Amino acid sequence: MNLSWLEDFLALAASGNFSRAAEERHMTQPAFSRRIRALEEWLGVVLIDRGSHPATLTDTGEWFRTVAQEILARVARVPDEARAVADASSATLRLASTHALSFTFLPSWLRSLESHTTVGPVQLVSDVLQQCETLLLQGRVQFVLSHWHERVPGRLDPAAYRSVRVGSDTLLPVSAPGPGGAPLHRLSPPGQARVPVLAYSAESGIGRVVRAMRGALLDQAQAEPVFTAHLASVLKTMALDGRGIAWLPASLIRDELDAGRLLEAGGSEWAVEVEIRLFRGQAALPRAAEALWSAAAQLSCRASPAHA
């Protein structure tokens, strides 16, 4: 169906005269009559009683006049509604963050940004790093927030994706305390041949860093994975239950360390210092997203100019 057929029909319904309606619609009467007939054929009903003078609407035609008016009115509103949707979409920040940072770092970081810019609606996807990277690669989010280490390359090519340091964290090997108050499990303890490790799956960004930075040491310590998951929060629960040693972000276990429910299970050589970085593509972003990026960069410069 052509929308102009609806306008033809309404012109005829208003005048009751094919010739006058055709003139109003700037076409010949035969052409106009063919368009009305095409509308009726598309609907499969008769709209016009052609045996009356002036032409009148059938009962179905009276009903369809209201429908036609509603359709044209709805279509007329579409451009304004589309612009409103586009404006709302451009104001919405689409951010993917790893699970651990979604729970710990993200809320306070957003609060700090609010003192420098207006942070509008945020659409957050919390997932493993591999999926967060995929979302940015596909253009489905504007930013990715994740842990990062300069010696552990990710999937976001620095030539195509920019990043800014927005914080720091430490990955610590921890264990629940044993009966005597010492760690229940320790890395390289004298006389112990097996070190139970709570490992990360391949999709995990933290696991990616731990394997790259401490994999060789773990092999020497005869570490044995006894449980694998992709969420730090799950490994934290297992560590609290005494199941083994897990590398967890200090930001995630601050309360447990302070309360002694988790203890460091190795010396300083086992800890891994990491950055928290915000990633984006090179292409220009909507105004709200660019404002967030600018505020994040400014905060980064003030906190640590060398990494901005």
C-alpha positions in Angstrom: 0.0 0.0 0.0 1.1 3.5 -0.8 0.5 6.1 1.9 -0.6 8.6 -0.7 -3.6 6.4 -1.4 -4.8 7.3 2.1 -4.5 11.0 1.3 -6.4 10.4 -1.9 -9.2 8.5 -0.1 -9.5 11.2 2.6 -9.8 13.9 -0.1 -12.6 12.0 -1.8 -14.3 11.3 1.5 -14.3 15.1 2.2 -15.6 16.2 -1.2 -17.7 13.3 -2.4 -16.7 14.2 -5.9 -14.0 12.3 -7.9 -13.3 15.2 -10.2 -12.8 17.7 -7.4 -10.7 15.3 -5.3 -8.5 14.5 -8.4 -8.0 18.2 -9.0 -7.1 18.7 -5.3 -4.6 15.9 -5.6 -3.1 17.3 -8.8 -3.9 14.4 -11.1 -6.4 13.4 -13.8 -9.7 11.8 -12.7 -8.9 8.4 -14.4 -5.6 8.2 -12.6 -7.2 9.2 -9.3 -10.0 6.6 -9.7 -7.4 3.9 -10.3 -5.6 4.8 -7.1 -8.9 4.6 -5.1 -9.6 1.2 -6.7 -6.1 0.0 -5.9 -6.6 0.9 -2.3 -9.9 -1.0 -2.2 -8.2 -4.0 -3.8 -5.4 -3.9 -1.3 -7.9 -3.9 1.5 -10.2 -6.4 -0.2 -13.3 -4.2 0.6 -15.4 -1.5 -1.1 -14.9 1.9 0.5 -17.0 4.1 -1.9 -20.6 3.8 -3.0 -20.2 4.9 -6.6 -23.9 4.7 -7.3 -24.8 7.7 -5.2 -24.3 11.4 -6.0 -22.3 12.7 -4.5 -20.2 9.6 -3.8 -20.6 8.4 -0.3 -18.6 6.1 2.0 -19.8 2.6 2.7 -20.0 1.5 6.3 -16.5 0.1 5.9 -15.4 3.3 4.3 -16.6 5.3 7.3 -14.6 3.0 9.6 -11.6 3.3 7.4 -11.7 7.1 7.3 -10.8 7.1 11.0 -8.1 4.5 10.5 -6.6 6.4 7.6 -6.5 9.6 9.7 -4.8 7.8 12.6 -2.2 6.2 10.3 -1.3 9.5 8.7 -1.1 11.2 12.0 1.1 8.5 13.4 3.4 8.7 10.4 3.6 12.5 10.8 4.9 12.0 14.3 7.5 9.5 13.4 10.3 12.0 12.5 10.0 13.8 15.8 9.8 10.5 17.7 12.9 9.2 15.8 14.8 12.3 16.7 13.8 12.0 20.3 15.0 8.3 20.4 18.3 9.3 18.7 18.8 12.1 21.2 18.1 9.7 24.1 20.4 7.1 22.6 23.2 9.6 22.1 22.9 10.7 25.8 23.0 7.1 27.0 26.5 5.9 27.9 27.1 2.3 26.8 29.7 0.7 29.0 31.0 -2.8 29.4 32.9 -3.6 32.6 34.4 -6.8 34.0 32.4 -8.3 36.8 34.9 -7.5 39.6 35.2 -3.9 38.7 31.4 -3.5 38.3 31.0 -4.5 42.0 34.0 -2.5 43.4 35.6 0.3 41.3 32.8 1.4 39.0 30.3 3.0 41.4 32.9 5.3 43.1 34.6 6.1 39.8 31.3 7.3 38.3 30.8 9.5 41.4 34.2 11.1 40.9 33.4 11.8 37.3 30.1 13.5 38.3 32.1 16.4 39.8 33.6 17.1 36.4 30.8 16.4 33.9 27.1 15.4 33.8 26.9 11.6 33.7 23.7 10.8 32.0 21.9 7.4 31.8 24.4 4.5 31.8 23.7 1.2 30.2 26.1 -1.3 31.8 27.1 -4.7 30.6 28.9 -6.7 33.3 30.8 -9.7 31.8 34.1 -11.4 31.5 36.8 -9.5 29.7 36.7 -11.5 26.5 33.0 -10.7 26.0 33.5 -7.0 27.0 36.2 -6.8 24.3 33.9 -8.4 21.8 31.2 -5.8 22.5 33.6 -3.0 21.9 35.0 -4.6 18.7 31.4 -4.9 17.4 30.6 -1.3 18.3 27.8 -2.4 20.7 29.4 -0.4 23.6 31.3 2.8 23.7 33.7 1.9 26.5 35.3 -1.1 28.2 36.5 -0.9 31.8 39.0 -3.6 32.8 42.1 -4.5 34.7 45.2 -4.2 32.4 48.9 -5.0 32.5 51.4 -3.6 30.0 53.0 -7.0 29.4 49.8 -8.9 28.8 48.3 -7.9 25.4 44.6 -8.0 24.9 42.3 -8.1 21.9 42.0 -4.3 21.6 44.8 -3.2 19.2 46.3 0.0 20.5 46.4 1.3 16.9 42.6 1.2 16.8 41.6 1.6 20.4 42.6 4.3 22.8 42.8 3.8 26.6 43.4 5.9 29.7 44.5 4.8 33.2 41.7 5.5 35.7 42.9 3.5 38.7 45.1 0.8 40.0 44.7 -2.5 41.8 46.8 -5.5 43.0 46.1 -9.1 42.3 46.9 -11.0 45.6 47.1 -14.8 46.2 44.9 -15.4 49.2 43.8 -18.3 51.3 41.4 -18.8 54.2 43.2 -19.0 57.6 44.0 -22.4 59.1 43.4 -23.6 62.7 46.5 -21.8 63.9 45.8 -18.5 62.3 48.3 -18.9 59.4 47.1 -19.3 55.8 45.5 -22.7 55.3 47.2 -23.0 52.0 50.6 -21.4 51.1 52.6 -21.0 47.9 55.9 -23.0 48.1 55.7 -24.0 51.7 58.4 -26.4 53.0 57.5 -30.0 52.6 54.3 -29.5 50.7 54.2 -31.0 47.2 50.7 -29.9 46.1 49.4 -26.4 46.1 45.6 -26.2 45.4 44.8 -23.3 43.2 41.4 -21.8 42.4 41.9 -20.9 38.7 40.3 -18.6 36.2 38.8 -19.8 32.9 40.3 -18.6 29.6 37.6 -15.9 29.2 38.8 -14.1 32.4 41.0 -11.0 32.1 42.4 -11.5 35.6 43.2 -15.1 34.7 45.0 -13.8 31.5 47.2 -11.6 33.7 47.9 -14.2 36.3 48.9 -16.9 33.8 51.2 -14.5 31.9 52.9 -13.0 34.9 53.0 -15.9 37.5 52.5 -19.0 35.4 56.2 -20.0 35.5 56.3 -19.6 39.3 53.2 -21.6 39.7 54.7 -24.5 37.7 57.7 -24.4 40.0 55.4 -24.4 43.1 53.7 -27.5 41.8 50.4 -25.7 41.7 47.3 -27.9 40.9 44.1 -26.3 39.8 41.3 -27.8 41.9 38.5 -25.5 40.8 38.0 -23.2 37.7 35.6 -20.4 37.2 35.5 -17.1 35.2 34.2 -14.9 38.1 36.5 -13.5 40.8 33.5 -13.4 43.1 33.0 -17.1 42.7 36.7 -17.8 43.4 36.5 -15.5 46.4 33.7 -17.6 47.9 35.7 -20.8 47.3 38.8 -19.3 48.9 36.8 -18.3 52.0 35.6 -21.9 52.2 39.2 -23.0 52.4 39.3 -24.8 49.0 42.5 -23.3 47.8 44.5 -20.2 46.8 42.9 -17.6 44.5 44.4 -14.5 42.9 41.9 -11.8 43.7 41.9 -8.0 43.2 42.6 -6.2 46.5 39.7 -4.0 45.7 37.4 -7.0 45.9 38.7 -8.5 49.2 39.6 -5.4 51.2 37.0 -6.2 54.0 38.0 -9.8 54.1 41.7 -8.9 54.5 41.0 -6.4 57.2 38.9 -8.9 59.1 41.4 -11.7 58.7 38.9 -13.9 56.8 41.4 -14.1 54.0 45.2 -14.0 54.3 48.0 -13.5 51.8 49.2 -16.9 50.8 52.6 -15.9 49.4 55.3 -13.2 49.6 55.4 -10.0 47.6 56.9 -11.8 44.6 53.5 -13.4 44.0 51.5 -10.2 43.9 50.8 -8.6 40.6 50.3 -4.8 40.2 47.8 -3.9 37.6 46.1 -0.8 36.2 42.4 -0.2 35.7 41.9 1.2 32.2 39.1 2.7 30.2 39.1 1.7 26.5 37.4 3.2 23.5 37.6 3.3 19.7 39.4 6.0 17.7 36.2 7.2 16.0 34.3 10.2 17.4 31.6 9.4 20.0 28.3 11.1 20.8 28.7 14.3 22.9 27.8 12.7 26.2 30.4 9.9 25.7 33.1 12.3 24.6 32.4 14.4 27.8 32.9 11.3 29.9 36.1 10.4 28.2 37.4 13.9 28.6 36.6 13.9 32.3 38.2 10.5 32.8 41.4 11.7 31.1 41.5 14.9 33.2 41.1 12.8 36.4 43.8 10.5 35.2 46.2 13.4 34.5 45.7 14.7 38.0 46.2 11.3 39.7 49.2 10.1 37.6 50.4 12.3 34.7 52.8 9.7 33.5 50.0 7.3 32.7 47.4 9.6 31.2 
